[in-house]
């Protein structure tokens, strides 16, 4: 992940939190991961929106395949 992608993902995650689309996830303490459903949901939505925003040109075979994959992963 390059710095532009990381910055875009941070902006997406922040927007989801500020708009109330997801709960604020718990922060890990002492370097230990915290099992947190809100954190998992935030990561899934951020990934989904990033992929959706960065789709190839509409109408291309690659774009259709990506949309189908996103739809399958979002119905889990």
ABEGO torsion letter per residue (X at the ends): XBAAAAAAAAAAAAAAAAAGABBBBBBBBGGBBBBBAAAAAAAAAAAAAAAAAABBBBGBAAAAAAAAAAAAAAAX
